[in-house]
Amino acid sequence: MPGKMRSDREKIPDGYTKADADKAETMEARIEKQRMLRAAPGCEVYWPAPFEVCGAIRDKYNSLGGPRSFLLLPKSNELTNPDGVGRRSEFQNGPIYWSPQGGAHPVVNHFFAAWARHGWEGGYIGYPTTDEIANPDRIGRRQHFTGSTIYWNARNPVNAYSIGGAIFGEWGRQKWEQGWLGYPTSDEEPADDKRYNSFENGYIFWAARSGAFAVRTTPDPRKPAHDGYCDANDPAHCSPDPNHDAYYYMQACMDGYMRDDDIVLVLKPVGELGAWGDLTLTCGRYRHIHNNHNAHADQSNFLLCLSLTYTWGLKWDGAKNGNSGIAWDNRKGHWGYIVYDLQNRIVTAFPSGDDGKDWGGCTRGYRK
């Protein structure tokens, strides 16, 4: 009767009509009556929203604070997902999804957007298995799913990205976001017969014949500068030191602190290609590659192109002057070449193209 409904006594929140509020109150009364008759279906209605929230989704919603949580009020009844297995209820600030594999969990904001990019529960990411979790560094968050994990961080607040499988395993070996790679800056992407994720400081690539491996694309800021690198009694000669990375050696070479035959880097193949052995690049040959192919001006792409060419290129013999070589071609115009001698020393390396200096073109080719 008029004057007896809750909507006549209390202010109705924005977004709901008096009819909605009265319907919700009627539903609440019906469910309460069912409880008294011991026939409750495990659902609740949250006034003034005229929708039932049921079962495990209701329990999760209540545990978060119900209408006072970040989800606010419900805006749908429980819905069956397209796979016919999972369930979801939608709220003003996002849904809660339930599956037998993962239970009930909200997926909202950037995590929901990343999930949606790949087909929600129907894609490779699958169903959520956790709520959002704060990372140890206190600047990022993550959420686990049955097929992948989505990461977000405050340094790149616009997007969240998924990472899973062998690439996730390799990232873990590099200490996840607290290691030198940092946070992912892309979802897992295809690249011909390979896959990769980009990160703040590098890439992790995967292929069936090589597995997953990480490649640095920025100098390591934790490495010391030249002070202490060279022997004070022999400043013209700097011995290789595994505590320094390739950027350190390349700079030392170009600054004149290394002799021509000093080793700048050792190129190591991975997986089944390990039988090919290590390739070494000396300071003299590095300067040659820079002078002819602009290596030092684009160090990150130079190192990445070398690593990927050695891992996924095809070996060939009978190169000029009896040397051997490795060439990579993705049939889309971006090639990488490495030529080496019988002692596995790199003689030269270059990307294809009119001027043989487009190292960025070489690495972009791997990601197409």
C-alpha positions as CSV (number, residue, x, y, z in Angstrom):
1,M,0.0,0.0,0.0
2,P,1.2,3.6,-0.6
3,G,3.2,4.9,2.3
4,K,4.1,1.4,3.5
5,M,7.1,0.6,1.1
6,R,10.7,1.3,2.0
7,S,11.0,3.6,-1.0
8,D,8.4,5.9,0.6
9,R,10.6,6.2,3.8
10,E,14.2,6.2,2.4
11,K,15.9,8.0,-0.4
12,I,16.4,5.8,-3.5
13,P,20.1,5.7,-4.8
14,D,20.7,7.3,-8.2
15,G,20.2,4.9,-11.1
16,Y,17.1,3.2,-9.7
17,T,13.4,4.0,-10.0
18,K,10.7,3.6,-7.3
19,A,9.4,0.6,-9.3
20,D,12.9,-1.0,-9.1
21,A,13.1,-0.4,-5.3
22,D,9.6,-1.7,-4.7
23,K,10.3,-4.8,-6.7
24,A,13.5,-5.4,-4.8
25,E,11.7,-5.1,-1.4
26,T,9.0,-7.5,-2.6
27,M,11.8,-10.0,-3.7
28,E,13.5,-9.6,-0.3
29,A,10.2,-10.4,1.5
30,R,9.6,-13.5,-0.7
31,I,13.1,-14.9,-0.1
32,E,12.8,-14.3,3.7
33,K,9.6,-16.2,3.7
34,Q,11.3,-19.0,1.8
35,R,14.0,-19.1,4.5
36,M,11.3,-19.4,7.2
37,L,9.8,-22.3,5.3
38,R,13.3,-23.9,5.0
39,A,13.1,-23.6,1.2
40,A,15.6,-20.8,0.6
41,P,17.5,-21.1,-2.8
42,G,20.7,-19.5,-1.4
43,C,20.0,-16.1,-2.9
44,E,19.8,-12.5,-1.6
45,V,18.4,-9.3,-2.9
46,Y,20.1,-6.0,-2.1
47,W,17.7,-3.1,-2.0
48,P,17.0,-1.1,-4.1
49,A,18.4,-3.4,-6.9
50,P,15.8,-5.9,-8.0
51,F,18.2,-8.8,-8.7
52,E,19.1,-12.0,-6.9
53,V,22.7,-12.8,-6.1
54,C,23.1,-16.5,-5.3
55,G,25.4,-19.2,-4.1
56,A,29.2,-18.9,-4.2
57,I,28.9,-15.5,-6.0
58,R,26.7,-14.2,-3.2
59,D,29.2,-15.5,-0.6
60,K,32.1,-13.7,-2.3
61,Y,30.1,-10.5,-2.7
62,N,29.2,-10.5,1.0
63,S,32.8,-11.2,2.0
64,L,33.9,-8.1,0.0
65,G,31.3,-5.9,1.8
66,G,28.3,-6.4,-0.5
67,P,26.8,-3.1,-1.7
68,R,29.3,-1.2,0.4
69,S,32.2,-2.8,-1.5
70,F,33.9,-1.4,-4.6
71,L,31.5,-3.4,-6.7
72,L,28.5,-1.4,-5.4
73,L,25.0,-2.8,-6.2
74,P,24.0,-5.7,-8.5
75,K,22.7,-5.0,-12.0
76,S,21.8,-8.5,-13.1
77,N,20.6,-11.8,-11.9
78,E,23.0,-14.8,-12.0
79,L,23.8,-15.5,-15.7
80,T,25.1,-18.7,-17.3
81,N,28.3,-18.2,-19.3
82,P,28.5,-19.2,-23.0
83,D,30.5,-22.4,-22.1
84,G,27.4,-23.6,-20.2
85,V,29.6,-24.3,-17.1
86,G,30.5,-21.1,-15.4
87,R,28.3,-18.4,-13.9
88,R,28.5,-14.7,-13.4
89,S,26.7,-11.8,-11.7
90,E,27.2,-8.3,-12.9
91,F,27.5,-5.3,-10.5
92,Q,27.8,-1.6,-11.1
93,N,31.6,-1.7,-11.0
94,G,32.3,-5.1,-12.5
95,P,31.3,-8.8,-12.5
96,I,32.0,-11.7,-10.2
97,Y,32.7,-14.9,-12.2
98,W,32.4,-18.4,-10.8
99,S,33.8,-21.7,-12.2
100,P,34.3,-25.2,-10.7
101,Q,38.0,-24.8,-11.4
102,G,38.6,-21.4,-9.7
103,G,35.6,-20.5,-7.5
104,A,34.1,-17.1,-7.4
105,H,36.2,-13.9,-8.0
106,P,35.6,-10.3,-9.2
107,V,37.4,-9.2,-12.3
108,V,37.4,-5.4,-12.8
109,N,39.0,-2.4,-14.4
110,H,42.3,-3.0,-16.3
111,F,42.3,-6.7,-15.4
112,F,38.8,-7.0,-17.0
113,A,40.0,-5.1,-20.1
114,A,43.0,-7.4,-20.6
115,W,40.8,-10.4,-20.0
116,A,38.3,-9.1,-22.5
117,R,41.0,-8.6,-25.2
118,H,41.4,-12.3,-25.3
119,G,37.9,-13.6,-25.2
120,W,37.1,-13.6,-21.4
121,E,36.8,-17.2,-20.1
122,G,36.5,-18.5,-23.6
123,G,40.1,-17.5,-24.5
124,Y,43.5,-18.9,-23.4
125,I,43.4,-16.9,-20.1
126,G,40.4,-18.9,-18.8
127,Y,38.6,-18.3,-15.5
128,P,39.9,-16.4,-12.5
129,T,41.3,-18.4,-9.7
130,T,42.1,-15.5,-7.3
131,D,41.0,-12.0,-6.5
132,E,43.5,-9.2,-7.3
133,I,46.7,-9.6,-5.3
134,A,49.2,-6.8,-4.3
135,N,52.7,-7.5,-5.4
136,P,55.7,-7.4,-3.0
137,D,57.0,-4.2,-4.6
138,R,53.7,-2.3,-3.6
139,I,53.5,-0.7,-7.0
140,G,51.9,-3.5,-8.9
141,R,49.0,-6.0,-8.7
142,R,48.3,-9.4,-10.3
143,Q,45.4,-11.8,-10.8
144,H,45.7,-15.5,-11.6
145,F,43.5,-17.3,-14.1
146,T,43.4,-21.0,-15.1
147,G,45.5,-20.4,-18.2
148,S,47.5,-17.2,-17.5
149,T,48.2,-14.4,-15.1
150,I,47.4,-10.7,-15.6
151,Y,49.8,-8.0,-14.2
152,W,49.3,-4.3,-13.7
153,N,51.7,-1.7,-12.3
154,A,51.6,2.0,-11.5
155,R,54.5,2.8,-13.8
156,N,52.3,1.9,-16.8
157,P,48.8,2.5,-15.3
158,V,46.9,2.5,-18.6
159,N,47.0,-1.2,-19.3
160,A,47.4,-4.6,-17.7
161,Y,49.0,-7.6,-19.6
162,S,48.7,-11.4,-19.5
163,I,51.7,-13.8,-19.2
164,G,51.6,-17.5,-19.0
165,G,53.1,-20.9,-19.8
166,A,56.8,-21.3,-20.4
167,I,57.3,-17.6,-20.8
168,F,55.8,-17.1,-17.3
169,G,58.2,-19.8,-16.0
170,E,61.2,-18.1,-17.5
171,W,60.1,-14.8,-16.0
172,G,59.9,-16.5,-12.7
173,R,63.5,-17.7,-13.1
174,Q,64.5,-14.1,-13.6
175,K,62.6,-13.2,-10.3
176,W,59.4,-11.9,-11.9
177,E,58.8,-8.1,-11.7
178,Q,61.5,-7.7,-9.1
179,G,64.2,-9.0,-11.5
180,W,66.0,-7.2,-14.3
181,L,63.2,-7.6,-16.8
182,G,60.6,-5.7,-14.8
183,Y,56.9,-5.8,-15.6
184,P,55.4,-7.0,-18.9
185,T,54.6,-4.3,-21.4
186,S,52.6,-6.6,-23.8
187,D,50.3,-9.6,-23.8
188,E,51.8,-12.8,-25.1
189,E,52.0,-12.3,-28.8
190,P,52.7,-14.6,-31.8
191,A,55.7,-14.1,-34.0
192,D,55.7,-16.6,-36.9
193,D,56.2,-20.0,-35.2
194,K,57.3,-18.3,-32.0
195,R,55.7,-16.4,-29.1
196,Y,56.9,-13.5,-26.9
197,N,56.2,-11.0,-24.2
198,S,57.9,-7.7,-24.1
199,F,59.0,-6.3,-20.7
200,E,60.3,-3.0,-19.4
201,N,63.9,-4.1,-19.9
202,G,63.8,-6.9,-22.5
203,Y,61.9,-9.7,-24.0
204,I,61.2,-13.4,-23.4
205,F,60.8,-15.4,-26.5
206,W,59.6,-19.0,-26.9
207,A,59.7,-21.5,-29.7
208,A,59.2,-25.3,-29.8
209,R,62.8,-26.1,-30.7
210,S,64.5,-23.7,-28.3
211,G,62.1,-23.2,-25.3
212,A,61.8,-19.9,-23.6
213,F,64.7,-17.5,-23.0
214,A,65.2,-13.9,-21.9
215,V,67.0,-11.1,-23.8
216,R,68.0,-7.8,-22.3
217,T,67.3,-4.7,-24.4
218,T,68.5,-2.0,-22.0
219,P,71.8,-1.6,-20.1
220,D,71.7,-2.9,-16.5
221,P,71.7,0.1,-14.2
222,R,73.1,-1.9,-11.4
223,K,76.4,-2.6,-13.3
224,P,79.3,-0.3,-12.3
225,A,80.8,2.3,-14.6
226,H,84.4,2.0,-16.0
227,D,86.1,2.8,-12.7
228,G,87.5,-0.4,-11.4
229,Y,87.0,-2.3,-14.6
230,C,90.5,-2.0,-16.0
231,D,93.7,-3.1,-14.3
232,A,95.5,0.0,-13.1
233,N,98.9,-1.5,-14.1
234,D,97.7,-2.3,-17.6
235,P,95.0,0.3,-18.6
236,A,95.1,-0.8,-22.2
237,H,93.9,-4.3,-21.4
238,C,90.6,-5.1,-19.6
239,S,90.0,-8.8,-18.7
240,P,86.5,-10.2,-19.2
241,D,84.5,-10.3,-16.0
242,P,81.2,-12.2,-15.8
243,N,79.9,-9.5,-13.3
244,H,79.6,-7.1,-16.2
245,D,77.1,-7.2,-19.1
246,A,77.6,-6.8,-22.8
247,Y,76.7,-3.1,-22.8
248,Y,79.6,-2.5,-20.4
249,Y,82.1,-4.3,-22.7
250,M,80.8,-2.6,-25.8
251,Q,81.3,0.8,-24.3
252,A,84.7,-0.1,-22.9
253,C,85.7,-1.3,-26.4
254,M,84.5,1.9,-28.1
255,D,86.3,4.0,-25.4
256,G,89.6,2.4,-26.2
257,Y,89.9,0.4,-22.9
258,M,90.1,-3.0,-24.7
259,R,92.5,-4.5,-27.2
260,D,91.3,-5.9,-30.6
261,D,91.4,-9.5,-29.4
262,D,89.6,-8.9,-26.1
263,I,86.2,-10.5,-26.0
264,V,83.2,-8.2,-25.9
265,L,80.5,-10.8,-25.6
266,V,79.8,-14.5,-25.9
267,L,76.8,-15.5,-27.9
268,K,75.2,-18.7,-26.4
269,P,72.5,-20.6,-28.2
270,V,69.7,-22.3,-26.2
271,G,67.9,-25.6,-26.3
272,E,68.9,-28.2,-28.9
273,L,71.0,-25.7,-30.7
274,G,73.5,-25.7,-27.9
275,A,75.5,-28.3,-30.0
276,W,76.5,-25.4,-32.3
277,G,78.7,-24.0,-29.5
278,D,79.4,-20.5,-28.3
279,L,80.3,-17.7,-30.6
280,T,82.6,-15.0,-29.4
281,L,82.8,-11.4,-30.6
282,T,86.1,-9.5,-30.1
283,C,86.5,-5.8,-29.6
284,G,88.1,-5.4,-33.0
285,R,85.3,-7.1,-34.8
286,Y,82.7,-5.2,-32.8
287,R,84.3,-1.9,-34.0
288,H,84.3,-3.3,-37.5
289,I,80.5,-4.1,-37.3
290,H,79.9,-0.6,-35.8
291,N,81.9,1.2,-38.5
292,N,80.1,-0.7,-41.3
293,H,76.7,-1.5,-39.9
294,N,76.1,1.0,-37.1
295,A,76.0,-1.5,-34.2
296,H,77.1,0.8,-31.4
297,A,74.4,3.4,-32.4
298,D,71.6,0.9,-31.8
299,Q,73.1,-1.4,-29.1
300,S,69.8,-2.9,-27.9
301,N,68.5,-4.0,-31.3
302,F,72.0,-5.1,-32.3
303,L,72.2,-7.5,-29.3
304,L,68.6,-8.7,-29.7
305,C,69.1,-9.4,-33.5
306,L,72.3,-11.4,-32.8
307,S,70.6,-13.4,-30.1
308,L,67.5,-14.2,-32.1
309,T,69.4,-15.0,-35.3
310,Y,71.7,-17.4,-33.5
311,T,68.8,-19.1,-31.8
312,W,66.4,-19.4,-34.8
313,G,68.5,-18.9,-37.9
314,L,69.6,-21.6,-40.3
315,K,73.3,-22.6,-40.4
316,W,75.1,-22.5,-43.7
317,D,78.7,-23.3,-44.7
318,G,80.9,-22.1,-47.5
319,A,80.6,-18.4,-46.8
320,K,83.2,-16.0,-48.2
321,N,86.8,-16.9,-47.4
322,G,85.8,-20.3,-46.0
323,N,83.9,-18.9,-43.0
324,S,80.5,-20.3,-41.9
325,G,77.4,-18.4,-41.1
326,I,73.8,-18.2,-39.8
327,A,71.0,-16.4,-41.6
328,W,67.5,-15.8,-40.4
329,D,64.6,-15.0,-42.7
330,N,60.9,-14.7,-41.7
331,R,59.9,-14.3,-45.4
332,K,58.7,-10.8,-44.7
333,G,61.8,-8.9,-45.6
334,H,63.6,-8.7,-42.3
335,W,66.8,-10.8,-42.1
336,G,69.7,-11.2,-39.7
337,Y,73.2,-12.5,-40.6
338,I,76.1,-13.7,-38.6
339,V,79.4,-14.8,-40.2
340,Y,82.0,-16.7,-38.1
341,D,85.3,-18.5,-38.6
342,L,86.5,-22.0,-37.8
343,Q,87.3,-20.9,-34.2
344,N,83.7,-19.8,-33.7
345,R,84.8,-16.1,-33.7
346,I,82.3,-13.7,-35.2
347,V,83.8,-12.1,-38.3
348,T,80.9,-9.8,-39.0
349,A,77.1,-9.4,-38.5
350,F,74.5,-7.3,-40.2
351,P,70.8,-6.9,-40.9
352,S,69.5,-7.0,-44.4
353,G,68.3,-3.9,-46.3
354,D,69.8,-1.4,-48.6
355,D,72.4,-0.1,-46.1
356,G,72.7,-3.2,-43.9
357,K,72.2,-1.0,-40.7
358,D,68.6,-1.5,-39.8
359,W,68.9,-3.5,-36.6
360,G,65.5,-2.4,-35.5
361,G,64.1,-3.9,-38.7
362,C,65.7,-7.2,-37.9
363,T,64.1,-7.4,-34.4
364,R,60.8,-6.1,-35.6
365,G,60.8,-9.0,-38.1
366,Y,60.8,-11.5,-35.3
367,R,57.7,-10.0,-33.8
368,K,55.7,-10.2,-37.0
